[in-house]
Each structure stands twice: as C-alpha cells, then as structure tokens.
Amino acid sequence: MGVTKVADPSALFDRQREHLFFTWSAQRDVLPLTIVEAAGPRFRTLEDGWLWDLESQVYNVNVGHGHAHVKARMVAQIGTLPAAAPNAVLPIRAELGALLGARTGLHRAFLTTGGSEAVENAIKIARLVTGRSKIITRRNSYHGATLAALGVAGDVRKLPFARDLAPAYHVDDPYPWVDETPSSWVRNLTATLEREGPETVAAVLLEGFTGTNGMQPPPPDFWPQAHALCSAHGVLLIDDEIFSGFGRTGRWFAHEHFLAGAMPDMMVIGKGLTSGYAPLAGVVVSHAIAEHFERNKLWCGLTTYAHPVSCAAAVGAIEALDRDGLIDNARARGEQLGGRLRALVRSLEVVVDARGLGLMWAVELNRPAAPLHALYRERGAYVPYRDQTLFVCPPLCVTAADIDAIVDLLAAGLRMA
Ligand SMILES: Cc1ncc(COP(=O)(O)O)c(C=O)c1O
C-alpha cells in the first residue's frame, strides 16, 4: 500500500493553502486534513490517524480505497494511450459505452469531467430535443455548482448568485409527507406543470435519491406519477444519479427502487462511475433521444471528453462493483445500518430522525451537528454534516463488523452530545 511521506505537516498545509483554494469555505476557517494513506472504507490523516470514511471522500469512492483492479485498469491505459482527442475511436471508449448501455438500460452517453458539467449538458440536450426551455426540479435538490445547475436546483448554495440566475421552477416536497393519494408531492408537481404550461417545459429533473438536501424517501406515488405526467406532456424525465448511482442505494441506480421497470429518458451519472479514481461524469440518453441526434447536430463538446484514463477507471470501477458483489453488499449492510440508526432515534433524545436507503443515510439531530463532526474526528470517524444533520455514507465494501463498529462509535458520540 502506498504511503505519502510528509516531513512537516503544518508547513505542507501552509504551502498548499497559499496557492490553492479549498472548496466551499472561507479559506481561513479550513482545518488541515492531511491524508497519507487509505484502504477499503478508511483513510489515515496525520492529524487524526485512521478514520472511517463516512463521506466516501465526496460520496464517490464506492468500491473503497486502494482497489487494485481499478488501479491496474488505469495503469494499463496510461501505458497504452493516456491522452486522445474527443472524437478519437479507442477500445476503452467502446468498452465503457457498452458497459454503460448494459448497466443503465439507456442507449448512448455523453461523457464529461464532472457532475455539474453533466447536468449542464443534460439541460442543453433536453432543450435541443424538445425546443422548450423550462426545467422543473424539487425544492430540496442539488444538481451541481455551475450557474445553470445552481439555478435550476433549490439548494442554498445558489443564494450568493440568486439575483442573476435564470428563474427556477420548483416542486414543493414537504417532509415528512402525509400518507395520502395523490401525495402532496404529486399534487405540487401537477400544479407546477399546469401553472408553467407543460408545452414550455423541457424536463423534470429529479435526484434518484436526494443527497445532501436530506435523503428523504419520496412518497410511493411520486416517481411513477412524475414518469406518467412527463410522458403525457412530452416532457423529458431526467434522473440525476450522480450521488445515488453505482450501487450507493443497494441497486445500480436509485430509480430502480421507485419506478418498477419504467425508465427515465435520461440519467446523469458521476461520482461512483469511477469511484473517484479519475474525473468522469456523463449524461446517458434513451434510444429516441440518441436517434434525434442522428439527424440533428449535438451542440455539446469539451476538451477532455471521455478521457481515456478516466474511461479505464470507470470500466475498472464497474467491474469491481460486479466482481466484489458490492451492490448486494450495500443493500445488506444498508439494512443493518438503517436498523441500528433507527434504534438510536428510539433510545437517544438528541436523534430526531434517521432515514436513508442502502449506504446513504441521514441522521437528523435536535442541535447543530458541527461539534459532533469535530468529536468524531478525534474518535476515529470522518462524518460529514450539514446544519443539524449527520450523513453516514461509507464505501460499499464495509463489512458487518465495520457497520457495528461505526454505529457504536457514532452512538458513543451522540450520548456525549
Ligand atoms: C445529485 C448531484 N448532482 C450533481 C452534483 C454535481 O457533481 P460535481 O460535484 O461532480 O460537479 C452533485 C455533487 O455532489 C450531486 O450530489
């Protein structure tokens, strides 16, 4: 296993900090996290020692750290051809295309370097295909950090730019929802479509299972009715599986839990596509949309389109998910994790709710989660959080014993909160 040698950690932090930004932070508030090695579901920092990686880095290292097969695939591609023009024909591109077709059930992919860029291209494709412009999303949603992706979603990360963004069209999605038919989410989607005029709506864009906006399971009628409404009005249904895809929820894609065999028109993928071993994301489209671009120009492109080393990482990661049985493992370990987290709601006053799917869980507290994040770092876990919610999203290679150790550690911290 490779270990990064660091002579003077605080000098390294200062040197990096001087010339490179850290994301989503006032720079002076960033605390050092010097990662020197990583294996399976954990990584080691100079500041904390070994930590359970409950953010899977950025919810992307699905196969776990240091996976030999993914690395071997990348090394082989680096040896063969590490750089190539976007339209070059390469065996690794054909291989990934076939795998994506088989795994997603959709037909053809446009590959980008990151998820936000993939969402941008999904919006462009929806507009090109329908000739309409509006994109409807859920209020509790995040679809990326670029301006169009921020604009369409409801997430607070849009706020500093809100004044200059194109208008957004949101479906109110209160949680917890009342068990009624049609659900309020469906009524709100119907009303939004009617209000805007479906003939002006290019797409409804939904996270397969909502990530950092709360991991709220949808009412059972929401996905089927969203699909039916879109079909009835010629609106495209875009499923954003960037967070929830590639086994995270215990299925290849989260919509499989909700859509009972029906398919979205497009899927946006990223993160777990390469398990974070190289930058790659994309939009995968139905046969009908692919057919549209046989005659009409696809006005989309980028320099590092379908980067060969990233394609190799994706092929390796998809093979690893299959070979290691990681999706079944995510489902089984998710049930174990969910059962234990729900027990904490019953036994600890500080825990208000625990909800999730597979290895994608949110634990809502009755107080801010930041102090617990700091405590857990001292005690052996890196636990992402937002406001009053902790997230528990380990790599899919966790064992039953790992889950027990993780929840014991979480519970001990919560008892001290
Ligand atoms: C649901 C969803 N969509 C889009 C994105 C944007 O992806 P990226 O950060 O790779 O640009 C994210 C990232 O967290 C996400 O969770």
The ligand as an SDF file (V2000), in Angstrom:
LIG
                    3D

 16 16  0  0  0  0  0  0  0  0999 V2000
  -27.1610   14.9690   -7.0510 C   0  0  0  0  0  0  0  0  0  0  0  0
  -25.9380   15.7020   -7.5240 C   0  0  0  0  0  0  0  0  0  0  0  0
  -25.9450   16.2620   -8.7560 N   0  0  0  0  0  0  0  0  0  0  0  0
  -24.8860   16.9290   -9.2280 C   0  0  0  0  0  0  0  0  0  0  0  0
  -23.7320   17.0640   -8.4840 C   0  0  0  0  0  0  0  0  0  0  0  0
  -22.5550   17.8180   -9.0470 C   0  0  0  0  0  0  0  0  0  0  0  0
  -21.4830   16.9650   -9.3030 O   0  0  0  0  0  0  0  0  0  0  0  0
  -19.9880   17.5250   -9.3020 P   0  0  0  0  0  0  0  0  0  0  0  0
  -19.6660   17.9610   -7.9110 O   0  0  0  0  0  0  0  0  0  0  0  0
  -19.1640   16.3420   -9.7610 O   0  0  0  0  0  0  0  0  0  0  0  0
  -19.9250   18.6520  -10.2670 O   0  0  0  0  0  0  0  0  0  0  0  0
  -23.6810   16.5060   -7.1980 C   0  0  0  0  0  0  0  0  0  0  0  0
  -22.4860   16.6690   -6.3590 C   0  0  0  0  0  0  0  0  0  0  0  0
  -22.4870   16.4960   -5.1790 O   0  0  0  0  0  0  0  0  0  0  0  0
  -24.8140   15.8130   -6.6990 C   0  0  0  0  0  0  0  0  0  0  0  0
  -24.8270   15.2620   -5.4780 O   0  0  0  0  0  0  0  0  0  0  0  0
  1  2  1  0
  2  3  1  0
  2 15  2  0
  3  4  2  0
  4  5  1  0
  5  6  1  0
  5 12  2  0
  6  7  1  0
  7  8  1  0
  8  9  2  0
  8 10  1  0
  8 11  1  0
 12 13  1  0
 12 15  1  0
 13 14  2  0
 15 16  1  0
M  END
$$$$
